[in-house]
Amino acid sequence: MEEQITRALKEIQDRFPGFEILEKCYNADTGHENDLRKKILLAHLAFVELAVNITEYYLRHGYRRWMDATFRSNKFKGLLDRANERVLAVRLRCEELINLNITQMKQDMKQMIESNKELQKTVDEARLGAAYRYIKQLLELLRIPSWSPTFFEREVLRDYRQRLQSGAHYEQGIYERITYENVADSRLGDAFSQWSAGGRSSMLILTGMNNTNISELTPNCWLSPLAVGVADRERDANNPHAFFLFRGPKEISINTAIPTLVAQLLTPREGNALEPHEQTLTSHAERFSRLVESHGDTEYEMTDVLRQLLCDTINIFREDQTVTLVVDRLDVCTESERYDLLRILAEVLTEARCVVKILVVAGWTRYWRPKERELRAILNDKAALQLEFKEQRVLG
């Protein structure tokens, strides 16, 4: 019995320093925290009651303790059980409070993100003035009202860049990697050099097949770092450009892709006033909005209005400028939309007044290939077209 008492006392006593910390942490005047402090007090009282009874037991003469140990071995069981129950009640209440706090933190984080988006919109509006207000109205018609250049660059691109860098960390030195920094010395060096050469519009479609050893372990395409690198370079140089990443679940349609490309191109730049083009762009956006609302068989009309919207947006730029469009992970959207987007981009190349460079990156898909003959027929020697398929190699 004495071993049982000693063991129980140590188990309970070890928890009391933690109780003191809990009382200091949870000192708010709320129902749950008041109840926790009440349960801590009851646990203390149960321990004190147990300690008093144990002290009385040890103050008795030896034969009395022997009699209790022999014939009343369960004498302290009720007190021990009650003390343990009170300690357990404290722990359970703490777990409830932790879960409540986590839930509250998630809600606060969500509110902070929404607040941050609104703040960034306000910053964008203050920075860009009337042009931003017009773009905001246009984005509402294009069904992407929450899009913001600041949020896109700081959150979407940054998050995607970190994902690619995380994957590269584990593959570095083992599997082939192609980035903007090393593309000139890679197997894509010639194709990329021809595509990026100035003076002529061109489209480069890259299909990347991850090495079979890691194809099921990574969600990224091994050529995507090149796409992000091109977009980063154009941004750093303040050149007209737009980047779109197909990703689930919402951003897997050209109905989102092309409006997002347009939104980036419309971000005011020196020498490219929007006022002369606002009526035309608004007309396209209103037509797009009506087609979305109709829910009918409007696939051809939708493709046509998206093409006109992108073409007229690019024609805002001067003839001596070069506009770069980068589309990553084309393989994520449906097969029919892959073909539609490539056709739209090819038609944009033939109708643009300025030089347009289009880079499309797609992960390998077993039964899909770009329709090269159709694309060349659209381009009709007005722009260059290159298609490259590259399977990731093991280094060494």
The 8 nearest C-alpha neighbors of each residue, nearest first, counted from 0:
[[1, 3, 2, 72, 68, 4, 73, 5],
 [0, 2, 4, 3, 5, 68, 6, 72],
 [3, 1, 5, 4, 0, 6, 7, 8],
 [2, 4, 0, 6, 1, 5, 7, 8],
 [5, 3, 1, 7, 2, 6, 8, 0],
 [4, 6, 2, 8, 3, 7, 1, 9],
 [7, 5, 3, 9, 8, 4, 2, 10],
 [8, 6, 10, 4, 9, 5, 3, 11],
 [9, 7, 5, 11, 10, 6, 12, 4],
 [8, 10, 12, 6, 7, 11, 13, 5],
 [11, 9, 7, 8, 13, 12, 6, 14],
 [10, 12, 8, 9, 13, 14, 7, 15],
 [11, 13, 9, 14, 15, 10, 8, 16],
 [14, 12, 11, 10, 15, 9, 16, 17],
 [13, 15, 12, 17, 11, 16, 18, 10],
 [14, 16, 18, 17, 12, 13, 19, 11],
 [17, 15, 19, 18, 14, 20, 13, 12],
 [16, 18, 20, 15, 19, 14, 21, 13],
 [19, 17, 15, 21, 16, 20, 22, 14],
 [20, 18, 22, 16, 17, 21, 15, 23],
 [19, 21, 17, 23, 18, 22, 24, 16],
 [20, 22, 18, 24, 23, 19, 25, 17],
 [23, 21, 19, 25, 20, 24, 26, 18],
 [22, 24, 20, 21, 25, 26, 19, 18],
 [25, 23, 21, 22, 26, 20, 27, 19],
 [24, 26, 22, 23, 32, 27, 21, 36],
 [25, 27, 23, 24, 22, 28, 32, 33],
 [28, 26, 29, 25, 32, 33, 24, 30],
 [27, 29, 33, 26, 32, 30, 31, 25],
 [30, 28, 32, 31, 27, 33, 34, 26],
 [29, 31, 33, 32, 34, 28, 35, 27],
 [30, 32, 34, 33, 29, 35, 96, 92],
 [33, 31, 35, 34, 29, 30, 25, 27],
 [34, 32, 36, 30, 35, 31, 29, 37],
 [33, 35, 37, 31, 32, 36, 30, 38],
 [34, 36, 32, 38, 37, 33, 92, 31],
 [37, 35, 39, 33, 38, 34, 40, 22],
 [36, 38, 34, 40, 35, 39, 33, 41],
 [37, 39, 41, 35, 40, 36, 89, 42],
 [40, 38, 36, 42, 37, 41, 89, 35],
 [41, 39, 43, 37, 42, 38, 36, 44],
 [42, 40, 44, 38, 43, 39, 45, 37],
 [41, 43, 85, 39, 45, 40, 44, 86],
 [44, 42, 40, 46, 41, 45, 47, 39],
 [45, 43, 47, 41, 46, 42, 48, 40],
 [44, 46, 82, 42, 48, 47, 43, 41],
 [45, 47, 49, 43, 44, 48, 82, 50],
 [48, 46, 50, 44, 49, 45, 51, 43],
 [49, 47, 45, 51, 46, 50, 44, 52],
 [48, 50, 46, 52, 47, 51, 78, 45],
 [49, 51, 47, 53, 48, 52, 46, 54],
 [52, 50, 54, 48, 53, 49, 47, 55],
 [53, 51, 55, 49, 54, 50, 56, 48],
 [52, 54, 56, 50, 55, 51, 49, 57],
 [55, 53, 51, 57, 56, 52, 50, 58],
 [56, 54, 52, 58, 53, 57, 51, 59],
 [55, 57, 53, 54, 58, 59, 52, 64],
 [56, 58, 54, 59, 55, 53, 64, 60],
 [59, 57, 55, 56, 54, 60, 53, 61],
 [60, 58, 57, 56, 63, 61, 64, 55],
 [61, 59, 63, 62, 64, 58, 57, 65],
 [60, 62, 64, 63, 65, 59, 57, 66],
 [61, 63, 65, 64, 60, 66, 59, 67],
 [64, 62, 66, 65, 60, 61, 59, 67],
 [63, 65, 67, 61, 66, 62, 68, 59],
 [64, 66, 62, 68, 63, 67, 69, 61],
 [67, 65, 63, 69, 64, 68, 70, 62],
 [68, 66, 71, 64, 69, 70, 65, 63],
 [69, 67, 72, 65, 66, 71, 70, 64],
 [70, 68, 66, 67, 71, 65, 72, 64],
 [69, 71, 67, 66, 68, 72, 65, 73],
 [72, 70, 67, 74, 73, 68, 69, 66],
 [71, 73, 68, 74, 70, 69, 0, 67],
 [74, 72, 76, 71, 75, 77, 0, 68],
 [73, 75, 71, 72, 76, 77, 67, 78],
 [76, 74, 78, 73, 77, 79, 49, 72],
 [75, 77, 79, 73, 78, 74, 80, 72],
 [78, 76, 80, 79, 75, 81, 74, 73],
 [77, 79, 81, 75, 80, 76, 49, 82],
 [80, 78, 76, 82, 81, 77, 75, 83],
 [81, 79, 83, 77, 78, 82, 76, 84],
 [80, 82, 84, 78, 83, 79, 77, 85],
 [81, 83, 45, 79, 85, 84, 80, 46],
 [84, 82, 86, 80, 85, 81, 87, 79],
 [85, 83, 87, 81, 86, 82, 80, 88],
 [84, 86, 42, 88, 82, 87, 83, 81],
 [85, 87, 83, 89, 88, 84, 42, 82],
 [86, 88, 84, 90, 89, 85, 83, 91],
 [89, 87, 85, 91, 86, 90, 84, 92],
 [90, 88, 86, 92, 87, 91, 38, 39],
 [89, 91, 93, 87, 88, 92, 94, 86],
 [92, 90, 94, 88, 93, 89, 87, 95],
 [91, 93, 95, 89, 94, 90, 35, 88],
 [94, 92, 96, 90, 91, 95, 97, 89],
 [95, 93, 97, 91, 96, 92, 98, 90],
 [96, 94, 92, 98, 93, 97, 99, 91],
 [97, 95, 99, 93, 94, 98, 100, 92],
 [96, 98, 94, 100, 99, 95, 101, 93],
 [99, 97, 101, 95, 100, 96, 102, 94],
 [100, 98, 96, 102, 97, 101, 103, 95],
 [99, 101, 103, 97, 102, 98, 104, 96],
 [102, 100, 104, 98, 103, 99, 97, 105],
 [103, 101, 99, 105, 100, 104, 98, 106],
 [102, 104, 100, 106, 101, 105, 107, 99],
 [103, 105, 107, 101, 106, 102, 108, 100],
 [106, 104, 108, 102, 103, 107, 109, 101],
 [105, 107, 103, 109, 108, 104, 110, 102],
 [108, 106, 104, 110, 109, 105, 103, 111],
 [109, 107, 111, 105, 110, 106, 104, 112],
 [110, 108, 106, 112, 111, 107, 105, 113],
 [109, 111, 107, 113, 108, 112, 114, 106],
 [112, 110, 114, 108, 109, 113, 115, 107],
 [113, 111, 115, 109, 114, 110, 108, 116],
 [114, 112, 116, 110, 115, 111, 109, 117],
 [113, 115, 111, 117, 112, 116, 110, 118],
 [114, 116, 112, 118, 113, 117, 111, 119],
 [117, 115, 113, 119, 114, 118, 120, 112],
 [116, 118, 120, 114, 115, 119, 121, 113],
 [119, 117, 115, 121, 120, 116, 114, 122],
 [120, 118, 122, 116, 121, 117, 115, 123],
 [121, 119, 123, 117, 118, 122, 124, 116],
 [120, 122, 118, 124, 119, 123, 125, 117],
 [123, 121, 119, 125, 120, 124, 126, 118],
 [124, 122, 120, 126, 121, 125, 127, 119],
 [125, 123, 121, 128, 127, 131, 126, 122],
 [124, 126, 122, 128, 123, 127, 121, 131],
 [127, 125, 123, 124, 128, 122, 131, 121],
 [128, 126, 131, 124, 125, 123, 130, 129],
 [127, 129, 124, 125, 131, 130, 126, 132],
 [130, 128, 132, 131, 133, 127, 124, 134],
 [129, 131, 133, 132, 128, 127, 134, 267],
 [130, 132, 134, 127, 133, 129, 124, 128],
 [133, 131, 135, 129, 130, 134, 136, 124],
 [132, 134, 130, 136, 131, 135, 137, 129],
 [135, 133, 137, 131, 136, 132, 138, 130],
 [134, 136, 132, 138, 133, 137, 131, 139],
 [137, 135, 133, 139, 134, 138, 132, 140],
 [136, 138, 134, 140, 135, 139, 133, 141],
 [139, 137, 141, 144, 135, 143, 140, 136],
 [138, 140, 144, 142, 136, 141, 137, 143],
 [139, 141, 137, 138, 142, 288, 284, 285],
 [140, 142, 138, 139, 143, 284, 258, 288],
 [143, 141, 139, 140, 144, 138, 288, 255],
 [142, 144, 138, 145, 141, 146, 139, 255],
 [145, 143, 139, 138, 146, 142, 135, 141],
 [144, 146, 143, 147, 116, 138, 139, 120],
 [147, 145, 144, 143, 148, 151, 150, 138],
 [146, 148, 150, 149, 151, 120, 145, 119],
 [149, 147, 151, 150, 152, 146, 263, 123],
 [148, 150, 152, 151, 147, 153, 119, 123],
 [149, 151, 153, 147, 154, 152, 148, 116],
 [152, 150, 155, 148, 149, 154, 153, 147],
 [151, 153, 156, 149, 150, 154, 155, 148],
 [154, 152, 150, 157, 151, 149, 155, 156],
 [153, 155, 157, 150, 151, 156, 158, 152],
 [156, 154, 151, 158, 157, 152, 159, 153],
 [155, 157, 159, 152, 158, 154, 160, 151],
 [158, 156, 160, 154, 159, 155, 153, 161],
 [157, 159, 161, 155, 160, 156, 154, 162],
 [160, 158, 162, 156, 161, 157, 155, 163],
 [159, 161, 157, 163, 162, 158, 156, 164],
 [162, 160, 164, 158, 159, 163, 165, 157],
 [163, 161, 159, 165, 160, 164, 158, 166],
 [162, 164, 160, 166, 161, 165, 167, 159],
 [165, 163, 167, 161, 166, 162, 168, 160],
 [164, 166, 162, 168, 163, 167, 161, 169],
 [167, 165, 163, 164, 168, 169, 162, 170],
 [166, 168, 164, 170, 169, 165, 171, 163],
 [169, 167, 165, 166, 171, 170, 164, 163],
 [170, 168, 167, 166, 171, 165, 173, 172],
 [171, 169, 167, 173, 174, 168, 172, 166],
 [172, 170, 173, 168, 167, 169, 174, 176],
 [171, 173, 174, 170, 394, 175, 169, 176],
 [174, 172, 394, 171, 170, 393, 175, 395],
 [175, 173, 393, 394, 170, 392, 172, 171],
 [174, 176, 392, 391, 394, 393, 177, 173],
 [177, 175, 174, 178, 221, 222, 171, 391],
 [176, 178, 182, 181, 225, 222, 185, 175],
 [179, 177, 225, 180, 224, 181, 182, 176],
 [178, 180, 225, 228, 182, 181, 229, 177],
 [179, 181, 178, 182, 183, 228, 177, 225],
 [182, 180, 178, 183, 184, 179, 177, 185],
 [183, 181, 185, 179, 188, 184, 178, 177],
 [182, 184, 188, 181, 185, 187, 192, 189],
 [185, 183, 182, 181, 188, 186, 187, 189],
 [186, 184, 182, 188, 187, 183, 181, 177],
 [185, 187, 188, 184, 189, 182, 183, 389],
 [188, 186, 185, 190, 189, 191, 182, 183],
 [187, 189, 183, 185, 191, 182, 186, 190],
 [190, 188, 192, 191, 187, 193, 183, 186],
 [191, 189, 193, 187, 192, 188, 194, 385],
 [192, 190, 194, 188, 193, 189, 187, 195],
 [191, 193, 189, 195, 194, 190, 188, 196],
 [194, 192, 190, 196, 191, 195, 189, 188],
 [193, 195, 191, 192, 196, 201, 190, 203],
 [194, 196, 192, 193, 191, 197, 356, 201],
 [197, 195, 193, 194, 192, 198, 199, 191],
 [198, 196, 199, 195, 200, 354, 321, 194],
 [197, 199, 354, 196, 200, 321, 319, 195],
 [200, 198, 354, 197, 201, 382, 196, 383],
 [201, 199, 355, 354, 382, 356, 348, 383],
 [200, 202, 383, 382, 356, 384, 194, 357],
 [201, 203, 357, 384, 358, 356, 383, 385],
 [202, 204, 385, 358, 386, 384, 359, 357],
 [205, 203, 359, 386, 360, 358, 385, 387],
 [206, 204, 360, 387, 388, 386, 359, 361],
 [207, 205, 388, 361, 362, 363, 360, 387],
 [206, 208, 362, 389, 363, 222, 390, 388],
 [207, 209, 390, 363, 362, 391, 389, 210],
 [210, 208, 214, 391, 221, 390, 211, 207],
 [209, 211, 391, 212, 214, 213, 392, 208],
 [210, 212, 214, 213, 209, 215, 208, 391],
 [213, 211, 210, 214, 215, 209, 216, 393],
 [212, 214, 216, 211, 215, 210, 217, 209],
 [215, 213, 211, 209, 216, 210, 212, 217],
 [214, 216, 213, 217, 218, 211, 212, 209],
 [217, 215, 213, 214, 218, 212, 219, 211],
 [216, 218, 219, 215, 214, 213, 166, 220],
 [219, 217, 216, 220, 215, 214, 166, 221],
 [220, 218, 217, 221, 163, 223, 166, 362],
 [221, 219, 362, 223, 222, 207, 209, 218],
 [220, 222, 223, 209, 219, 207, 176, 224],
 [223, 221, 220, 224, 225, 207, 177, 360],
 [222, 224, 226, 225, 220, 221, 227, 327],
 [225, 223, 227, 178, 226, 222, 228, 163],
 [224, 226, 178, 228, 179, 223, 227, 222],
 [227, 225, 223, 229, 228, 224, 230, 325],
 [228, 226, 230, 224, 229, 225, 231, 223],
 [227, 229, 225, 231, 179, 226, 230, 224],
 [228, 230, 232, 226, 231, 227, 225, 233],
 [229, 231, 227, 233, 228, 232, 234, 242],
 [232, 230, 228, 234, 229, 233, 235, 227],
 [231, 233, 235, 229, 234, 230, 228, 236],
 [234, 232, 236, 238, 230, 231, 235, 237],
 [233, 235, 237, 231, 236, 232, 238, 230],
 [234, 236, 232, 237, 233, 231, 238, 230],
 [235, 237, 233, 234, 238, 232, 231, 239],
 [238, 236, 234, 235, 233, 239, 240, 232],
 [237, 239, 233, 236, 240, 234, 322, 321],
 [240, 238, 322, 323, 264, 237, 321, 241],
 [239, 241, 323, 322, 324, 238, 264, 233],
 [240, 242, 324, 260, 263, 264, 325, 323],
 [243, 241, 325, 326, 324, 230, 260, 244],
 [244, 242, 326, 327, 256, 325, 245, 260],
 [243, 245, 327, 246, 326, 328, 242, 250],
 [246, 244, 251, 328, 250, 331, 329, 327],
 [245, 247, 250, 251, 244, 248, 331, 249],
 [248, 246, 249, 250, 251, 245, 331, 332],
 [247, 249, 250, 246, 251, 245, 252, 331],
 [250, 248, 247, 251, 246, 252, 255, 245],
 [249, 251, 246, 245, 247, 252, 248, 255],
 [252, 250, 332, 245, 246, 249, 247, 331],
 [253, 251, 254, 255, 250, 332, 256, 336],
 [252, 254, 256, 255, 257, 340, 336, 251],
 [255, 253, 252, 256, 257, 258, 305, 301],
 [254, 256, 253, 252, 258, 257, 250, 259],
 [257, 255, 253, 259, 258, 254, 252, 243],
 [256, 258, 260, 259, 253, 255, 261, 254],
 [259, 257, 261, 260, 255, 256, 262, 141],
 [260, 258, 262, 256, 257, 261, 255, 263],
 [261, 259, 257, 241, 263, 262, 258, 256],
 [262, 260, 258, 264, 259, 263, 265, 257],
 [263, 261, 259, 265, 260, 264, 258, 266],
 [264, 262, 260, 265, 261, 266, 241, 259],
 [265, 263, 261, 266, 262, 241, 240, 260],
 [266, 264, 262, 263, 267, 261, 312, 134],
 [265, 267, 263, 264, 268, 262, 131, 148],
 [268, 266, 265, 130, 271, 269, 127, 272],
 [269, 267, 271, 270, 266, 272, 265, 239],
 [268, 270, 271, 267, 272, 266, 237, 316],
 [269, 271, 272, 268, 317, 316, 267, 273],
 [272, 270, 269, 268, 316, 315, 273, 267],
 [273, 271, 274, 270, 275, 267, 269, 268],
 [272, 274, 276, 275, 277, 271, 130, 315],
 [273, 275, 277, 276, 272, 278, 130, 271],
 [276, 274, 273, 277, 272, 278, 279, 315],
 [277, 275, 274, 273, 279, 278, 280, 315],
 [276, 278, 280, 274, 279, 275, 281, 273],
 [277, 279, 281, 280, 276, 282, 275, 274],
 [280, 278, 282, 281, 276, 277, 283, 311],
 [281, 279, 283, 277, 282, 278, 284, 276],
 [280, 282, 284, 278, 283, 279, 277, 285],
 [281, 283, 279, 285, 280, 284, 278, 286],
 [284, 282, 286, 280, 281, 285, 308, 287],
 [283, 285, 281, 287, 286, 282, 140, 141],
 [286, 284, 288, 282, 287, 283, 140, 281],
 [285, 287, 289, 283, 284, 288, 282, 290],
 [286, 288, 284, 290, 285, 289, 283, 291],
 [287, 289, 285, 291, 286, 290, 140, 284],
 [288, 290, 292, 286, 291, 287, 293, 285],
 [291, 289, 293, 287, 292, 288, 286, 297],
 [292, 290, 288, 289, 293, 294, 287, 301],
 [291, 293, 289, 290, 294, 288, 295, 287],
 [292, 294, 290, 295, 291, 289, 297, 296],
 [295, 293, 292, 291, 296, 290, 297, 289],
 [296, 294, 293, 297, 290, 291, 292, 298],
 [295, 297, 298, 294, 299, 293, 300, 290],
 [298, 296, 300, 295, 299, 301, 290, 294],
 [297, 299, 301, 300, 296, 302, 295, 303],
 [300, 298, 302, 301, 297, 303, 296, 304],
 [301, 299, 303, 297, 302, 298, 304, 290],
 [302, 300, 298, 304, 303, 299, 297, 305],
 [301, 303, 299, 305, 300, 304, 298, 306],
 [302, 304, 300, 306, 301, 305, 299, 307],
 [303, 305, 307, 301, 306, 302, 308, 300],
 [306, 304, 308, 302, 303, 307, 301, 309],
 [305, 307, 303, 309, 304, 343, 308, 310],
 [308, 306, 304, 310, 305, 309, 311, 303],
 [307, 309, 305, 311, 306, 310, 283, 304],
 [308, 310, 312, 306, 307, 311, 261, 305],
 [311, 309, 307, 313, 312, 347, 308, 306],
 [312, 310, 314, 308, 313, 309, 307, 315],
 [311, 313, 309, 310, 314, 315, 308, 261],
 [312, 314, 310, 315, 311, 316, 309, 351],
 [315, 313, 311, 316, 312, 351, 352, 310],
 [316, 314, 313, 312, 271, 317, 311, 276],
 [317, 315, 314, 313, 271, 320, 318, 353],
 [316, 318, 319, 320, 353, 315, 314, 352],
 [317, 319, 353, 320, 352, 316, 354, 321],
 [318, 320, 317, 353, 321, 354, 316, 352],
 [321, 319, 317, 318, 353, 316, 354, 322],
 [320, 322, 354, 355, 353, 323, 319, 239],
 [321, 323, 355, 239, 240, 356, 354, 320],
 [322, 324, 240, 356, 355, 357, 239, 241],
 [325, 323, 357, 241, 240, 242, 356, 358],
 [324, 326, 242, 358, 357, 359, 241, 243],
 [327, 325, 359, 243, 242, 244, 358, 360],
 [326, 328, 360, 244, 329, 359, 243, 245],
 [329, 327, 361, 330, 245, 360, 331, 362],
 [328, 330, 361, 331, 327, 332, 245, 360],
 [329, 331, 361, 328, 362, 332, 364, 363],
 [332, 330, 329, 328, 245, 251, 246, 333],
 [333, 331, 251, 330, 252, 329, 336, 337],
 [334, 332, 336, 335, 337, 331, 330, 252],
 [333, 335, 337, 336, 332, 338, 367, 330],
 [336, 334, 338, 337, 333, 339, 332, 340],
 [335, 337, 339, 333, 338, 334, 340, 332],
 [338, 336, 334, 340, 335, 339, 341, 333],
 [337, 339, 341, 336, 335, 340, 342, 334],
 [340, 338, 336, 342, 337, 341, 343, 335],
 [339, 341, 343, 337, 342, 338, 336, 344],
 [340, 342, 344, 338, 343, 339, 345, 337],
 [343, 341, 345, 339, 340, 344, 338, 346],
 [344, 342, 340, 346, 306, 341, 345, 347],
 [343, 345, 347, 341, 346, 342, 340, 348],
 [346, 344, 342, 348, 347, 343, 341, 378],
 [347, 345, 343, 349, 348, 344, 342, 350],
 [346, 348, 344, 350, 345, 310, 349, 351],
 [347, 349, 345, 346, 351, 350, 355, 200],
 [348, 350, 346, 347, 351, 381, 378, 345],
 [351, 349, 347, 348, 346, 352, 310, 314],
 [352, 350, 353, 348, 347, 349, 314, 310],
 [353, 351, 318, 314, 350, 354, 317, 313],
 [352, 354, 318, 351, 320, 321, 355, 319],
 [353, 355, 321, 200, 199, 322, 320, 198],
 [356, 354, 200, 322, 321, 323, 348, 353],
 [355, 357, 323, 201, 200, 202, 322, 324],
 [356, 358, 202, 324, 323, 325, 203, 201],
 [359, 357, 325, 203, 202, 204, 326, 324],
 [358, 360, 204, 326, 327, 325, 205, 203],
 [361, 359, 327, 205, 328, 206, 204, 326],
 [362, 360, 328, 329, 206, 330, 205, 207],
 [361, 363, 207, 220, 330, 206, 208, 328],
 [362, 364, 208, 207, 206, 361, 365, 330],
 [365, 363, 367, 366, 362, 330, 368, 208],
 [364, 366, 367, 363, 368, 362, 208, 330],
 [367, 365, 364, 368, 363, 334, 369, 330],
 [366, 368, 364, 365, 369, 334, 363, 330],
 [367, 369, 370, 366, 364, 371, 365, 363],
 [368, 370, 371, 367, 338, 341, 337, 386],
 [371, 369, 373, 372, 374, 368, 338, 375],
 [370, 372, 374, 373, 369, 375, 386, 368],
 [371, 373, 375, 374, 370, 376, 377, 369],
 [374, 372, 376, 371, 375, 370, 377, 342],
 [373, 375, 377, 371, 376, 372, 378, 370],
 [376, 374, 378, 372, 377, 373, 379, 371],
 [375, 377, 373, 379, 374, 378, 372, 380],
 [378, 376, 374, 375, 379, 373, 346, 345],
 [377, 379, 375, 381, 380, 376, 382, 349],
 [380, 378, 376, 381, 377, 375, 382, 349],
 [379, 381, 382, 378, 383, 375, 376, 377],
 [382, 380, 378, 379, 349, 383, 348, 200],
 [381, 383, 200, 201, 380, 378, 348, 199],
 [382, 384, 201, 202, 200, 380, 385, 381],
 [385, 383, 202, 201, 203, 382, 386, 375],
 [386, 384, 203, 204, 202, 387, 383, 190],
 [385, 387, 204, 203, 205, 384, 388, 371],
 [386, 388, 205, 206, 204, 389, 385, 203],
 [389, 387, 206, 207, 205, 390, 386, 208],
 [390, 388, 207, 208, 206, 391, 387, 205],
 [389, 391, 208, 207, 209, 392, 210, 388],
 [392, 390, 210, 209, 175, 208, 389, 393],
 [393, 391, 175, 174, 394, 210, 390, 209],
 [392, 394, 174, 173, 175, 395, 391, 210],
 [395, 393, 174, 173, 175, 392, 172, 391],
 [394, 393, 173, 172, 174, 392, 175, 171]]
